[in-house]
Amino acid sequence: MDTEVTDKVLVERVRSGDKQAFNLLVAKYQFKIQNLVSRFIKDRAEQEDVTQEAFIKAYRAIGNFRGESAFYTWLYRIAVNTAKNQLVGAGRRPPQQDVDIDESGAMGFADGLTEMNSPDAILQNDELVQTIRQAIGELPDELRQAITLREFDGLSYEEIADVMECPIGTVRSRIFRAREAIEQAMEIPLK
């Protein structure tokens, strides 16, 4: 049974009053949601609180989940909004950049970099990571969000279209343009 079907079955069970079914959804997505929240909030205890709050909000609103998108897509939106609301409520500004680029290996650009351990290679690795961080940070919001959802969160084009509330063709275009900009930035000779 694929993930989306399993999630829909669990959601239906939760709607029928089965709290254990929601516990299964929490167990399935807790790490992913906390990882997502960590991109906004650096304090570990606060991350855990925001993650828990996002799941509580999802539980209370599960009757509003229409199933038009994947459950994770819906939960993703709740978690991002909860994290941003936490920052605003604490008098802090949400970050301009949603991604911690120290995870850049997940994008496939730096797969071989961890194997290099000479001082020169380490310096070049640091410079490359900084170049990627800067390139993503300079992307327009819609390009940065699309590439983040695809490369860091592993969402499908359909799920990204749901999250960003735009056609799949637009998602493909944004991801292509984001990758192109990052690749161009990487072609700049390292100093």
C-alpha contacts under 8 A as a table, 3 or more apart, distances in Angstrom:
res1	aa1	res2	aa2	distance
1	M	5	V	6.50
1	M	6	T	6.38
2	D	5	V	5.53
2	D	6	T	6.19
3	T	6	T	5.04
3	T	7	D	6.01
4	E	7	D	5.11
4	E	8	K	6.23
4	E	70	A	6.09
4	E	71	F	7.21
5	V	8	K	5.11
5	V	9	V	6.24
6	T	9	V	5.15
6	T	10	L	6.24
7	D	10	L	5.05
7	D	11	V	6.04
7	D	25	L	7.35
7	D	70	A	7.99
7	D	71	F	6.38
8	K	11	V	4.99
8	K	12	E	6.17
8	K	67	G	7.33
8	K	71	F	7.32
9	V	12	E	5.18
9	V	13	R	6.28
10	L	13	R	4.98
10	L	14	V	6.18
10	L	21	A	5.32
10	L	22	F	6.93
10	L	24	L	7.83
10	L	25	L	7.28
11	V	14	V	5.03
11	V	15	R	6.23
11	V	21	A	7.33
11	V	22	F	7.30
11	V	62	I	7.36
12	E	15	R	5.04
12	E	16	S	6.30
13	R	16	S	4.98
13	R	17	G	6.57
13	R	18	D	5.38
13	R	21	A	6.11
14	V	17	G	5.13
14	V	18	D	4.68
14	V	19	K	5.88
14	V	20	Q	7.78
14	V	21	A	5.66
14	V	22	F	5.83
14	V	62	I	7.89
15	R	18	D	7.15
15	R	62	I	7.08
15	R	63	G	6.60
18	D	21	A	5.58
18	D	22	F	7.23
19	K	22	F	5.26
19	K	23	N	6.47
20	Q	23	N	4.88
20	Q	24	L	6.37
21	A	24	L	5.10
21	A	25	L	6.58
22	F	25	L	4.98
22	F	26	V	6.21
22	F	59	Y	7.46
23	N	26	V	4.98
23	N	27	A	6.09
24	L	27	A	5.05
24	L	28	K	6.09
25	L	28	K	5.02
25	L	29	Y	6.17
26	V	29	Y	5.35
26	V	30	Q	5.27
26	V	55	F	7.15
27	A	30	Q	5.55
27	A	31	F	7.95
28	K	31	F	7.70
29	Y	32	K	5.27
29	Y	33	I	6.05
29	Y	72	Y	7.74
30	Q	33	I	5.25
30	Q	34	Q	6.06
30	Q	51	T	7.45
31	F	34	Q	5.17
31	F	35	N	6.03
32	K	35	N	5.11
32	K	36	L	6.19
33	I	36	L	4.93
33	I	37	V	6.11
33	I	51	T	6.36
33	I	76	Y	7.11
33	I	79	A	6.77
34	Q	37	V	4.96
34	Q	38	S	6.07
34	Q	47	Q	6.36
34	Q	48	E	6.70
34	Q	51	T	5.54
35	N	38	S	5.08
35	N	39	R	6.95
36	L	39	R	5.61
36	L	40	F	7.63
36	L	79	A	7.73
36	L	80	V	7.58
36	L	153	D	7.94
37	V	40	F	5.49
37	V	41	I	6.14
37	V	47	Q	6.04
37	V	50	V	7.24
37	V	51	T	6.75
37	V	79	A	6.86
37	V	80	V	6.87
37	V	83	A	6.08
38	S	41	I	4.94
38	S	42	K	5.68
38	S	43	D	7.94
38	S	44	R	7.73
38	S	47	Q	6.02
39	R	42	K	7.18
39	R	98	D	5.87
39	R	99	V	5.73
39	R	100	D	6.04
40	F	83	A	6.43
40	F	84	K	7.23
40	F	94	P	6.75
40	F	95	P	6.45
40	F	98	D	6.67
41	I	44	R	7.86
41	I	46	E	7.04
41	I	47	Q	6.00
41	I	83	A	7.20
41	I	87	L	7.71
42	K	46	E	7.77
42	K	47	Q	7.08
43	D	46	E	5.30
43	D	47	Q	6.13
44	R	47	Q	4.97
44	R	48	E	6.31
45	A	48	E	5.15
45	A	49	D	6.33
46	E	49	D	4.98
46	E	50	V	6.12
47	Q	50	V	5.19
47	Q	51	T	5.99
48	E	51	T	5.05
48	E	52	Q	6.09
49	D	52	Q	5.12
49	D	53	E	6.08
50	V	53	E	4.90
50	V	54	A	6.07
50	V	79	A	7.74
50	V	82	T	6.65
50	V	83	A	6.19
50	V	86	Q	7.40
51	T	54	A	5.12
51	T	55	F	6.43
51	T	79	A	6.87
52	Q	55	F	5.18
52	Q	56	I	6.21
53	E	56	I	4.96
53	E	57	K	6.12
53	E	82	T	7.37
54	A	57	K	5.12
54	A	58	A	6.14
54	A	75	L	7.72
54	A	78	I	6.02
54	A	79	A	5.06
54	A	82	T	6.02
55	F	58	A	4.90
55	F	59	Y	6.06
55	F	75	L	7.82
55	F	79	A	7.86
56	I	59	Y	5.04
56	I	60	R	6.21
57	K	60	R	5.17
57	K	61	A	6.06
57	K	78	I	7.42
58	A	61	A	5.08
58	A	62	I	5.68
58	A	75	L	6.62
58	A	78	I	6.97
59	Y	62	I	5.21
60	R	63	G	7.54
61	A	64	N	5.39
61	A	65	F	7.01
62	I	65	F	5.20
63	G	66	R	7.82
65	F	71	F	7.90
65	F	74	W	7.54
66	R	69	S	7.76
67	G	70	A	6.46
67	G	71	F	6.98
69	S	73	T	6.36
69	S	74	W	6.78
69	S	159	E	6.73
69	S	162	D	6.30
70	A	73	T	5.22
70	A	74	W	6.56
70	A	159	E	6.85
71	F	74	W	5.16
71	F	75	L	6.13
72	Y	75	L	4.88
72	Y	76	Y	5.78
73	T	76	Y	4.98
73	T	77	R	6.43
73	T	159	E	6.10
73	T	160	I	7.90
73	T	162	D	7.27
73	T	163	V	6.35
74	W	77	R	5.35
74	W	78	I	6.55
74	W	163	V	7.68
75	L	78	I	5.06
75	L	79	A	6.14
76	Y	79	A	5.13
76	Y	80	V	6.17
77	R	80	V	5.27
77	R	81	N	6.14
77	R	163	V	6.85
78	I	81	N	5.25
78	I	82	T	6.01
79	A	82	T	5.02
79	A	83	A	6.10
80	V	83	A	5.19
80	V	84	K	6.16
81	N	84	K	5.13
81	N	85	N	5.95
82	T	85	N	5.07
82	T	86	Q	6.09
83	A	86	Q	5.06
83	A	87	L	6.41
84	K	87	L	5.16
84	K	88	V	6.24
84	K	94	P	5.64
85	N	88	V	5.07
85	N	89	G	5.87
86	Q	89	G	5.06
86	Q	90	A	6.14
87	L	90	A	5.16
87	L	91	G	6.33
87	L	92	R	4.87
87	L	93	R	5.99
87	L	94	P	5.95
88	V	91	G	5.07
88	V	92	R	5.26
88	V	93	R	5.85
88	V	94	P	6.94
89	G	92	R	7.34
95	P	98	D	6.32
96	Q	137	G	7.54
97	Q	100	D	7.89
97	Q	136	I	7.80
97	Q	137	G	5.76
97	Q	144	R	7.73
98	D	144	R	7.99
98	D	145	Q	7.49
98	D	148	T	7.53
99	V	148	T	6.68
99	V	152	F	7.88
100	D	103	E	6.21
100	D	104	S	7.94
100	D	133	R	7.98
101	I	104	S	4.95
101	I	129	V	7.02
101	I	132	I	7.30
101	I	133	R	5.41
102	D	105	G	7.79
102	D	129	V	7.07
103	E	106	A	5.90
103	E	107	M	7.89
103	E	152	F	7.98
104	S	107	M	5.36
104	S	108	G	7.32
104	S	109	F	6.96
104	S	110	A	6.56
104	S	129	V	7.02
104	S	132	I	7.73
105	G	108	G	5.41
105	G	109	F	6.20
105	G	110	A	4.82
105	G	111	D	5.43
106	A	109	F	7.84
106	A	110	A	8.00
106	A	111	D	7.88
106	A	151	E	6.65
106	A	152	F	6.27
107	M	110	A	7.42
107	M	151	E	5.27
107	M	152	F	6.77
108	G	111	D	5.46
110	A	113	L	5.21
110	A	114	T	7.65
111	D	114	T	6.94
112	G	115	E	5.67
112	G	116	M	7.31
113	L	116	M	5.48
113	L	121	A	7.95
113	L	125	N	6.32
114	T	117	N	7.36
116	M	121	A	5.73
116	M	122	I	6.86
117	N	121	A	6.04
117	N	122	I	5.90
118	S	121	A	5.08
118	S	122	I	6.04
119	P	122	I	5.05
119	P	123	L	6.13
120	D	123	L	5.10
120	D	124	Q	6.15
121	A	124	Q	5.02
121	A	125	N	5.95
122	I	125	N	4.93
122	I	126	D	6.16
123	L	126	D	5.13
123	L	127	E	6.19
124	Q	127	E	4.98
124	Q	128	L	5.98
124	Q	190	L	7.41
125	N	128	L	5.01
125	N	129	V	6.11
126	D	129	V	5.16
126	D	130	Q	6.11
127	E	130	Q	4.99
127	E	131	T	6.05
127	E	190	L	6.91
128	L	131	T	4.93
128	L	132	I	6.16
128	L	186	M	7.09
128	L	190	L	7.70
129	V	132	I	5.10
129	V	133	R	6.02
130	Q	133	R	4.95
130	Q	134	Q	6.02
131	T	134	Q	5.12
131	T	135	A	6.02
131	T	185	A	6.68
131	T	186	M	6.51
132	I	135	A	5.00
132	I	136	I	6.13
132	I	182	I	6.38
132	I	185	A	7.26
132	I	186	M	6.97
133	R	136	I	5.37
133	R	137	G	6.00
134	Q	137	G	4.92
134	Q	138	E	6.12
135	A	138	E	5.25
135	A	139	L	6.52
135	A	181	A	7.00
135	A	182	I	5.48
135	A	185	A	6.14
136	I	139	L	5.25
136	I	144	R	6.14
136	I	178	A	7.75
136	I	182	I	6.74
137	G	144	R	7.45
139	L	143	L	6.01
139	L	144	R	5.52
139	L	178	A	6.98
139	L	181	A	7.81
140	P	143	L	5.48
140	P	144	R	6.16
141	D	144	R	5.10
141	D	145	Q	5.97
142	E	145	Q	5.20
142	E	146	A	6.14
142	E	174	R	7.17
143	L	146	A	5.17
143	L	147	I	6.19
143	L	174	R	5.10
143	L	175	I	6.38
143	L	177	R	7.20
143	L	178	A	5.49
144	R	147	I	5.39
144	R	148	T	6.01
144	R	178	A	6.88
145	Q	148	T	5.10
145	Q	149	L	6.07
146	A	149	L	5.27
146	A	150	R	6.24
146	A	160	I	6.83
146	A	164	M	7.84
146	A	171	V	6.57
146	A	174	R	6.37
146	A	175	I	5.79
147	I	150	R	5.14
147	I	151	E	5.78
147	I	152	F	7.71
147	I	174	R	7.62
147	I	175	I	5.30
147	I	178	A	6.40
147	I	179	R	7.51
148	T	151	E	5.42
148	T	152	F	5.18
148	T	153	D	6.60
149	L	152	F	5.85
149	L	153	D	4.89
149	L	154	G	6.29
149	L	155	L	5.75
149	L	160	I	6.52
150	R	153	D	5.83
150	R	154	G	4.86
150	R	155	L	5.09
150	R	156	S	6.66
150	R	157	Y	7.43
150	R	160	I	7.33
150	R	175	I	7.88
151	E	154	G	5.49
151	E	155	L	7.80
155	L	158	E	7.96
155	L	159	E	5.79
155	L	160	I	6.18
156	S	159	E	5.14
156	S	160	I	6.19
157	Y	160	I	5.06
157	Y	161	A	6.10
157	Y	168	I	6.19
157	Y	171	V	6.59
157	Y	172	R	7.16
158	E	161	A	5.04
158	E	162	D	6.36
158	E	168	I	6.19
159	E	162	D	5.03
159	E	163	V	6.23
160	I	163	V	5.00
160	I	164	M	5.91
160	I	165	E	7.99
160	I	168	I	7.86
160	I	171	V	6.92
161	A	164	M	5.21
161	A	165	E	5.45
161	A	166	C	5.12
161	A	167	P	5.72
161	A	168	I	5.37
161	A	171	V	6.13
162	D	165	E	4.94
162	D	166	C	6.89
166	C	170	T	6.49
166	C	171	V	7.15
167	P	170	T	5.33
167	P	171	V	6.60
168	I	171	V	4.94
168	I	172	R	6.23
169	G	172	R	5.11
169	G	173	S	6.20
170	T	173	S	5.05
170	T	174	R	6.11
171	V	174	R	5.13
171	V	175	I	6.15
172	R	175	I	5.25
172	R	176	F	6.07
173	S	176	F	5.10
173	S	177	R	6.11
174	R	177	R	5.14
174	R	178	A	6.03
175	I	178	A	5.04
175	I	179	R	6.09
176	F	179	R	5.23
176	F	180	E	6.08
177	R	180	E	5.00
177	R	181	A	6.15
178	A	181	A	5.16
178	A	182	I	6.23
179	R	182	I	5.09
179	R	183	E	6.04
180	E	183	E	5.13
180	E	184	Q	6.14
181	A	184	Q	5.11
181	A	185	A	6.23
182	I	185	A	5.08
182	I	186	M	6.25
183	E	186	M	4.99
183	E	187	E	6.39
184	Q	187	E	5.20
184	Q	188	I	7.02
185	A	188	I	5.63
186	M	189	P	7.69
